[in-house]
Amino acid sequence: MELKTVLTKLISHTPIILGSEKFSKYAVMLPLIQKEDGLHVLFEIRSLELRRQPGEICFPGGRIDPQDIDGKGAAIRETVEELGIYQEHISEVYPLDYMISPFGMIIYPYVGYINNANSILPNPAEVGEIFTVPLAFLINNPPEKYKINFKAEPEENFPFDLIAGGENYNWRARGMDEYFYRYEGKTIWGLTARILAHFIELLD
C-alpha cells in the first residue's frame, strides 16, 4: 500500500471511542421539578413486570433508536413516554458527561426541567411508582461509596504461551466505585447514583 493511500484514509477518518460501534447506546433524563420547599429530583421505580431490573430505581430513559435525532431527542422521547407528559412540558435540557459502562453500554445523560409536574401520569407498563427527593437533601448528604473489583478470567483455551509471563501474567485489577444514596427507605444506586453524583458535583 502506498503512503498516499494510507494518508488519505487517515485524513478522512473521524475519531471515535475505539470499539464504541459495538456498544449499546442509551440516553436518560435527570428530571427536576419545583415543589413548595424547592427543587426536587424525580425518580422512577421500574415496573415489576419488566424483564430487565424490575423494581429498581432509575431515571427515565432507554435505548437511542435510529429515528432519534440524537441522545437529547431520545432522552426527551423516553421521558415523555414513561411519565405520560407532553414534550412541551420539558424545558432547559442540558447534557451531563456521558458514561461508558464496563458492560458494553454508552449512556448519555441529560438534565431537564419538568414545568408541569401535576400532569405526570406514569406509564404502568414501564413505571411502577415515582417519587422525588429534595435537591438540597442530595447536596447535603453525600453518597456512600463502596469499591467493586473486576477480576480478569481468561477463557479455558487462552494462549498463555503467546504472552510474556504466561499463566503467571500479572493482570491489572480494575476497580469501580459504587454509589449509594438513601432517602426515606429507598436506595438509589448503580448508574443512576453515578449520574446523580456527577450532577451534584457540577453544582459544587
C-alpha positions as CSV (number, residue, x, y, z in Angstrom):
1,M,0.0,0.0,0.0
2,E,1.3,3.4,-0.9
3,L,1.8,6.2,1.6
4,K,-0.6,8.5,-0.2
5,T,-3.4,5.8,0.2
6,V,-2.6,5.5,3.9
7,L,-2.7,9.3,4.4
8,T,-6.0,9.5,2.5
9,K,-7.5,7.0,4.9
10,L,-6.3,8.9,7.9
11,I,-7.4,12.3,6.7
12,S,-10.9,11.1,6.1
13,H,-11.2,9.3,9.5
14,T,-13.2,10.9,12.3
15,P,-12.0,9.5,15.7
16,I,-14.5,7.8,18.0
17,I,-14.1,5.7,21.1
18,L,-12.4,2.6,19.9
19,G,-14.9,-0.3,19.7
20,S,-17.8,2.0,20.5
21,E,-19.7,1.0,17.4
22,K,-20.4,-2.3,19.1
23,F,-21.7,-0.6,22.3
24,S,-25.4,-0.2,23.0
25,K,-26.2,3.5,23.3
26,Y,-28.7,4.8,25.9
27,A,-30.0,8.2,26.9
28,V,-31.5,9.2,30.3
29,M,-33.1,12.3,31.8
30,L,-32.5,13.6,35.3
31,P,-35.8,15.4,35.8
32,L,-36.0,18.5,38.0
33,I,-39.4,19.7,39.3
34,Q,-40.3,22.6,41.5
35,K,-42.1,22.0,44.8
36,E,-43.0,24.3,47.7
37,D,-39.8,23.5,49.5
38,G,-37.6,24.0,46.5
39,L,-36.2,21.9,43.6
40,H,-36.6,18.2,43.7
41,V,-35.1,15.4,41.6
42,L,-37.7,12.9,40.2
43,F,-37.0,9.2,40.2
44,E,-38.9,6.2,38.8
45,I,-39.3,2.7,40.3
46,R,-39.3,0.3,37.4
47,S,-42.4,-1.9,36.9
48,L,-42.2,-5.3,38.4
49,E,-43.5,-6.6,35.0
50,L,-40.3,-5.6,33.2
51,R,-37.8,-8.2,32.2
52,R,-34.7,-6.1,33.0
53,Q,-34.1,-4.8,36.5
54,P,-37.7,-4.9,37.7
55,G,-38.3,-2.8,40.9
56,E,-35.1,-0.8,40.6
57,I,-34.9,2.9,41.0
58,C,-33.9,4.8,37.8
59,F,-34.3,7.9,35.7
60,P,-36.5,8.0,32.6
61,G,-34.5,6.7,29.7
62,G,-33.8,3.9,27.3
63,R,-32.0,2.9,24.1
64,I,-31.3,5.5,21.4
65,D,-33.4,4.5,18.4
66,P,-32.5,5.1,14.8
67,Q,-35.3,7.6,14.5
68,D,-33.9,9.7,17.3
69,I,-32.1,12.8,16.2
70,D,-29.5,12.4,18.9
71,G,-29.2,11.4,22.6
72,K,-31.1,14.5,23.7
73,G,-34.0,13.6,21.5
74,A,-34.0,10.1,22.8
75,A,-33.9,11.3,26.5
76,I,-36.9,13.6,25.8
77,R,-38.8,10.9,24.0
78,E,-38.3,8.3,26.7
79,T,-39.3,10.8,29.4
80,V,-42.5,11.7,27.5
81,E,-43.4,8.0,27.1
82,E,-42.6,7.0,30.7
83,L,-44.1,9.9,32.5
84,G,-47.1,10.5,30.3
85,I,-46.4,14.1,29.7
86,Y,-46.1,16.3,26.6
87,Q,-42.8,17.3,25.1
88,E,-43.7,20.9,25.7
89,H,-43.7,20.2,29.5
90,I,-39.9,19.6,29.3
91,S,-37.5,22.5,29.1
92,E,-34.0,23.6,29.9
93,V,-32.5,20.3,28.7
94,Y,-28.7,20.2,29.1
95,P,-26.1,17.4,28.8
96,L,-24.0,15.9,31.5
97,D,-20.8,13.9,30.9
98,Y,-21.5,10.7,29.1
99,M,-20.6,7.4,30.7
100,I,-19.0,4.2,29.3
101,S,-20.2,1.2,31.3
102,P,-18.0,-1.8,31.8
103,F,-21.0,-3.8,30.5
104,G,-20.8,-2.6,26.9
105,M,-23.0,0.5,27.1
106,I,-22.6,4.2,26.5
107,I,-25.0,6.3,28.5
108,Y,-25.8,9.9,27.5
109,P,-27.4,11.7,30.5
110,Y,-29.3,15.0,30.4
111,V,-30.8,17.2,33.0
112,G,-34.3,18.6,32.1
113,Y,-36.9,20.7,33.9
114,I,-40.5,19.5,34.0
115,N,-42.6,22.6,34.1
116,N,-46.0,21.0,34.6
117,A,-45.3,18.2,37.2
118,N,-49.1,18.0,38.0
119,S,-49.6,16.5,34.6
120,I,-47.4,13.5,35.2
121,L,-49.2,10.2,34.6
122,P,-46.7,7.4,34.6
123,N,-46.9,4.6,32.1
124,P,-47.8,1.5,34.2
125,A,-46.1,-0.9,31.7
126,E,-42.8,0.7,32.5
127,V,-43.1,2.6,35.7
128,G,-44.4,1.1,39.0
129,E,-44.1,4.3,41.0
130,I,-42.4,7.7,41.0
131,F,-41.0,9.8,43.9
132,T,-38.9,12.9,44.4
133,V,-36.0,13.8,46.6
134,P,-35.2,17.4,47.5
135,L,-32.2,18.6,45.7
136,A,-31.0,20.3,49.0
137,F,-31.0,16.9,50.7
138,L,-28.9,15.3,47.9
139,I,-26.4,18.2,48.1
140,N,-26.1,18.0,51.9
141,N,-25.9,14.2,52.1
142,P,-23.1,12.8,50.0
143,P,-23.4,9.2,48.8
144,E,-21.9,6.2,50.5
145,K,-19.1,4.7,48.4
146,Y,-18.1,1.1,48.1
147,K,-15.5,-0.5,45.8
148,I,-16.2,-3.2,43.3
149,N,-13.2,-5.1,41.9
150,F,-13.2,-6.8,38.5
151,K,-11.1,-9.9,38.1
152,A,-9.6,-11.0,34.8
153,E,-10.6,-14.6,34.0
154,P,-9.2,-15.7,30.6
155,E,-11.2,-18.4,28.8
156,E,-10.0,-22.0,29.0
157,N,-8.1,-22.1,25.7
158,F,-6.4,-18.7,26.2
159,P,-3.0,-18.8,24.5
160,F,-0.8,-18.1,27.6
161,D,2.3,-19.2,25.6
162,L,2.0,-16.1,23.4
163,I,2.4,-13.6,26.2
164,A,5.2,-12.7,28.5
165,G,4.7,-14.3,31.9
166,G,2.5,-17.0,30.6
167,E,0.0,-18.3,33.1
168,N,1.7,-16.1,35.8
169,Y,0.9,-12.9,33.8
170,N,0.2,-10.1,36.3
171,W,-3.3,-8.9,35.1
172,R,-4.1,-5.4,36.1
173,A,-7.0,-5.3,38.5
174,R,-9.7,-2.8,37.8
175,G,-11.9,-1.3,40.5
176,M,-15.0,0.9,40.3
177,D,-16.7,3.0,43.0
178,E,-20.4,2.1,43.6
179,Y,-22.5,5.0,44.9
180,F,-25.5,4.7,47.3
181,Y,-28.0,7.3,48.3
182,R,-30.6,6.6,50.9
183,Y,-33.8,8.5,51.3
184,E,-36.9,7.6,53.3
185,G,-36.4,3.8,53.0
186,K,-35.4,4.0,49.3
187,T,-31.9,3.2,48.0
188,I,-30.6,4.9,44.8
189,W,-27.6,3.1,43.4
190,G,-25.9,1.9,40.3
191,L,-25.6,4.0,37.1
192,T,-28.5,6.2,38.4
193,A,-26.5,7.1,41.5
194,R,-23.3,7.7,39.5
195,I,-25.2,10.1,37.2
196,L,-26.8,11.8,40.2
197,A,-23.4,12.2,42.0
198,H,-21.9,13.8,38.8
199,F,-24.8,16.2,38.6
200,I,-24.3,17.2,42.3
201,E,-20.6,17.7,41.7
202,L,-21.3,20.1,38.9
203,L,-23.4,22.3,41.4
204,D,-20.5,22.5,43.9
